[in-house]
């Protein structure tokens, strides 16, 4: 979402008397993101605002302003090198809320790797993703939308307060669906009349969410497990799903995929074991924490 657009010749508008809007970066169902220049620091940043009214691209079943508020409160509690940095909040001249965020340089999704990328590079990226989730979960929050479009690789260095690492930096973004771990929050129905954006994310949804259970730390870990499988193999475990795939089949596809993938990883390998635990259909059988996944990925890296 926070792609590095080229600055325009002049400002399109000014937000809060401080942020010159230079270019449109991207948009989603809950909001729109622009590149801005901060008049006080001359830095290029990203600013996120909710869709106004019934603007094209807005989703009628999502309260975009409430989403921005949730994201603001969540990011204010989080401080981690692999989570997008919140710099400012406020309201514009029309009373619309906004978030000011770091502008990510050359962002690409965590599943978008060149053929020359090494297994070591991929494992390091996955470690960073799970470290970010561990920080989110330690703050008693559930991200709720862990998909490749919200787990980005970028060229930004980490801030000076953090220890730098070699290679691309992973950055977890878009906390618009974030909930507290004690909240009972479910996703809208995934039937034929359901919201298309969520149907598009169904490749990463935990089986219990498909069945209407509330979002949880465990459902975040399942989604991260789907990303892990895709990063390590280049294939999503639900890639065989099509327009006629039933929800029951969608729930079961990952198990079939793991059985097949085990032939290449080895049925008793650490990689196969980790994938089985991350993608277990029963939440009680999954990895109990993101920290556990980090430890396993680091052990796999030492074996590589």
Secondary structure, DSSP 8 states (H G I E B T S, - for coil): --------SS-SEEETTTEEEEEEEEE-SSEEEEEEEETTT--EEEEEEE--TT-TT--TTS-HHHHHHHHHHHHHH---TTB--EEEEEE-TTS-EEEEEE--SS-EETT---TT--HHHHHHHHHHHHHHHHHHHHTTEE-----GGGEEEE-----TTS---SS-EEEE---TT-EETT--------STTS-HHHHHTGGG--HHHHTT----HHHHHHHHHHHHHHHHHSS-TTTT--TT--HHHHHHHHHHHHHHHHHHH-TTSHHHHHHHHHT-SSGGGS-S-HHHHHHHHHHHHHH-
